[in-house]
Amino acid sequence: MVPDRFDLRSRTALLTGTGSGLGRAVAEALAEHGARVAILDRDPDAAADAARRIEGAGGSVLTIVEDVSGDGVAAAAVGRVVDAWGRLDILVNNAGIGELGPAEDVDPARFRRIFEVDVFSPFAFSQAAFQPMSERGDGCIINMASIAGMQALHPDQDAAYHSAKAALIMLTRSLAVEWAGHGIRVNAIAPGFMLTPPVISQQAQPEVWDYHMGRVPLGRPGRPEDIQGAAVFLASPAASYVTGAVLVVDGGHTSM
């Protein structure tokens, strides 16, 4: 039995960037705790595979294939969830991109693209979610930030990603304060080095990989499932007095 304080059986959730990695893991965890989940991803094959896994485990799922930065996508996605299930309780802004490279060589268009996906998209989806959440006086928004928004991760060179995730953290805190009176909680999760494709690729550079792992007190990279408990907690009644928080899940990296 799921304890009442973690029971999501009456809740609906919309998650972006859900085809793989952390987004898929969070979607599966919310569904496991009873939530109906709408998964949005720009890759139709990845979205379909994620939906099959959730449905195969007995979950209820709605699949939306879109790029989060497309015009009108946020409002349309929220509308589809409300049309299908009558409500939207949980929004997880997980979609994000980054690109390693010296700041002096970054293409300004690419810099803007990273901010478009990592900052503007979470704002657009949060803004779209405001109406159905505020009408019920209850809602939860979780932004997937990063420890890269809290400290520069030497020797990584990713000025756009670092600054975008820092902006997302401040957006989280700002919306938490502004929307608290509407019953909407807004929090962020800041993962450390998780075994997702961008981090896995760093294993091909032993000196970089060894440097980062040497700064993780738990001695290993995180796994997508290591995010699940944090997401379920923030989405659940157990976190009813938690808003404006940044929950760090990094094996102790930022404590060094």
Salt bridges, closest charged atoms under 4 A:
ASP7 OD2 - ARG9 NH2 2.58
GLU28 OE2 - ARG53 NE 2.61
ASP49 OD2 - ARG24 NH1 2.75
ASP49 OD1 - ARG52 NH2 3.67
ASP67 OD2 - ARG113 NH2 3.14
ASP89 OD1 - ARG87 NH2 2.85
ASP89 OD1 - ARG136 NH1 2.96
GLU99 OE1 - ARG110 NE 2.61
GLU116 OE1 - ARG113 NH1 3.09
ASP156 OD1 - HIS212 NE2 3.13
GLU225 OE2 - ARG223 NE 3.42
ASP226 OD2 - ARG220 NH1 3.00
ASP226 OD1 - ARG223 NH2 3.87
